[in-house]
Structure formats: structure tokens, C-alpha cells
Amino acid sequence: MESLSTTTLRDALVRQKPFVPCTSRRTGNTKYIPWPKPQIRVWSEFNIQTLNDSYGHVLDTALPRYLVDNLTMPADFFKNLTVSDDKAPLHFIGWNDATVMPLVKWSMQHMGLHTGTALFHRYTDARGTTVAKLPQAPNKLTVDHLVYLQNPHRDTLVVGLGRTSTKWRSVAAMRNPGDARGENTWPIRQLANLCAQSGTRYGYIQTDEELAVCCFGAKPPTSDKADTGARWQEPHNKWDDWSVSLMVVPWNTELCGSGDASGGGARRILTTELAPWWLCMLALSDGHRPLVETKEIVAIDSWERVYLHKECRWVRRHRYSSWEVPADPPPPSAYETPEPGNAATLAADVGANGQNWFDLIDPATIDLTGANFDGMWPV
């Protein structure tokens, strides 16, 4: 039996990080005209309340001691770091990879997700010693961060890009959400292309000031378009009606020490470590990972009411985490067959327990002309 610590998963993902100065000059973003032009909307459901409701039971679980002993210390990782050029944000991507990914792996095991399948993650570092490439694309497009399952399909979970805060700020992109032509939308368009290339709907953009999480939706290629060429070469020409739900999480330098996160305070804080962890959890939920049409995306705060026959009780089950909480039976509708054990339906005198069917007949609508009742009743 593994030794447990008093440190929870949430504790490991809500920690004080130092301020990192940015001295980089403002330069233009990478551009490519055929990239998708998604309509931007605020991903309002991506908030700490939704996270606590759906994954709080996992976040408040104590971690094994070996994981806690190997946590990377923020002060050491970012010591003397200054964002002076376009490669510097890759240090932040490296922090996400070193800090979040081991905890995603543990969470997979703890929740019994994709048992027997390894999680692969790689980032492009600032020195160029490692380069992350999309496994599905023949031309091996490079990305700043890549997370995928090592299953036969190499299902991508999340892709990430790094930018300096002088080059990109979310507020500029969201100031006019309907405008997909501005300078500040190019990183979002680039990320949309990478999601199309890899087949996932989830991505993020990391700067020295914030982390922007994205969930993309698009209409899939029609059959005539799908047969015109290689699948992965120009996917932006084959997907239509792009949209992106976007939410921004600030670099959490407001945490002045562990005391600020004590006494339940950590449960009210969404950090740049919790955000990519949550994206991975959403992507690990089968059926909620691939890039699909926007109207088919299930909201991340969605629950369904389920009857557990063996336990004879109703629960609300989260659509992504499958976390269950007790629930009252659904209100019965008239004349339906009650579910087994549905006391509410039985008590409501509906369905088979309800009004006599003959009471529902309006006598004024019955025509007895010519009816012969002889012999029907004994004298």
C-alpha cells in the first residue's frame, strides 16, 4: 500500500508562483491566411464552481508521498527568469509539462480512466533540444505542448502554444469577439488549425501573464471535400463554421503564501495549473474529445439524472467526470409507466396508478344509435 501524504491534488495545483518580468519587444504574430476564423465567445462555464462540482472529489484526494516529494518548486524553476524574447514562454510550457502532467497521470489511474493506455506528453523547449510534433500529421507539425494517448489512434488530448504578453493578450482578442481578422486573433486561429490537424477540440495559449483555455467547434468536412486530398494537409479548408469558447486564467501571483490557500481558500482559486489539468480531464472523457460541430458539444456543467436499478435510487451524474450525487426522482408525467421503485410516481396516482380510464371519456362524444345490447347482461 502506497504511503499517503497530507498534500492533496488541489494543493499541488494551487501554489504560489513568482512574478516573471517581460522585457520582450512587441513583434507580430505568425500568420497564415487559410487558418480557420472562429467566432469567439466567453467560456463562462469554465469556472471554479463548475470544477469543484464535477472534479472536486478528485482534487481533494491526498496524493501519494512519492508524488509530493518530487513536486517541482516554482521559486527554483523560475529563478532569475526574464521574458526577453519569443522563446522565453516555452519555459512556462515546460513548467506546465513538469508540474501538471505527472498529476494528470495519477488522476487517470485514480479515476480508472483508459486503464492500460499510457499518456504521452512533450513540449518544445527554449534550447531546442526537444521538439513536440503532432503524431497524426504527415508533415509532423511542431507545437509548443502536446498531450496524447498512446493508443492505436494516438488520440490527442490537448495542444498548447506559448506567446509573450507583449505579443498577445486575451483582452485584445476578446474586446470584439465577432472580429476574427484582428492581429490578436492570429494565435487563436493558429491553435484552431493545430486542433484540426490533431483532431482534438481542446487547446491553450500560455503567456507570462495568463493562460487562455480554448474549446473549438466546427462543422466536419462533407463527403465531397473529404475525398479531394490527404486528410491532414489542409484541414482548415475542410472544416466550416468555426467557433471557440475561451476563458482566461491569470498568472496567480496573488497567492502570497500557503496561508492564503488554507482554510478552504484554495477551493475558490482557479490557477494556470488547474486549467490545463482540467482540460486533460475533459479530453479523457470518451465522447467529449474529438473536434465536432459546435451544437454537438456538451456543456461542461451538464448533468443527467440516472436511476441505479441495483441500488434502487436516483442520482445526478456529471456528463464528463461521471461523478454522482444523490437526486430526487424526476417529476412524473401523466399516464406513463412508472420506473421500478419510483415512489414519487406511485404516490402521484399517475400512469397505471392514476385515474380510471372510463373517467376520461366524455359521454357527449359517444353515439349509441343502433347499438344492440340484448344478451349483454343477464336479467
Secondary structure, DSSP 8 states (H G I E B T S, - for coil): ---EEEEEHHHHHS-------B----------TTS---EEEE-TT-SHHHHHHHHHHHHTSEEEHHHHHT---HHHHTTT--B-STTTHHHHHHHHHHHHHHHHHHHHHHHT-STT--EEEEE--TTSS--EE-SS-TT--EESEEEEE-STT--EEEEEEE--TTT--HHHHHSSTT---SGGGHHHHHHHHHHHHHTBSEEEEE-SSEEEEEEEEEE---HHHHTSS-TTTSGGGT-EEEEEEEEEEE--TT--SGGGGTTTGGGG---TTHHHHHHHHHHHSTTSSB---GGG---TT-EEEEEETTTTEEEEEETTT--EEE-------TT----TT-HHHHHTT-GGGSS-GGGG--GGG---TT---TTSS--
